[in-house]
Amino acid sequence: MRELSEQEKFWQGDFGNQYVERNTGQPLVAANLALFAKALSRAGRIDSVVELGTNAGNNLQALHQLLPQSELFGVEINENACAQARALDIAQIWHGSLFDFPRERTYDLSLSKGVLIHLAPELLATAYAQLYALSQRYILIAEYYNPVPVGVSYRGNSGKLFKRDFAGEMLDRYPDLQLLDYGFGYHRDRQFPVDDITWFLLEKRP
């Protein structure tokens, strides 16, 4: 069995549990719904979605409202978060690391929101490979953007939060990907504030 990285163990444990407690509630779901409505406005029909790093299911709740016909799947390493996401009864939730999630099928959309920023830089290539391999057509990345890689202190912890051009790195890595759309969610938005996230919708060329 693969030994989990220090990063994965961090999110599997108490810090991950605290994150779950901080990041739940209907205002978050509403803000996510507004963000996804914009981010996916130029996408075609989406009948299946896989989210890598589901947490307690806030994003899946928003996607369930936006794409009621869509089959939803989530991948979550934290046991408490996984249980909460399963209790929503709107998606199939796989408990484990996103790096171990089996590539048994593809999905119309693969999604990462607020997850890549928390991965150690040496793990990113594998995460990109998962997002790419699991996608039938679209990849949505919603993370903190910076033109060059930079580490940021995160609740007193170093080496746990990074900003960089995740989408640009995927576009460079996979020549058949194209940028379909992008945008920004602002924490001062009067209706649907989100955590200064930049989103990128990528599409595989046929």
Secondary structure, DSSP 8 states (H G I E B T S, - for coil): -----HHHHHHHSHHHHHHHHHS-SHHHHHHHHHHHHHHTTT-----EEEEES-TTSHHHHHHHHH-TTSEEEEEES-HHHHHHHHHT-SSEEEES-TTT---SS-EEEEEEESSGGGS-GGGHHHHHHHHHHHEEEEEEEEE---SS-EE--BTTBSSS-EE--HHHHHHHH-TTEEEEEEEEE-TT-SSS--SSEEEEEEEE--
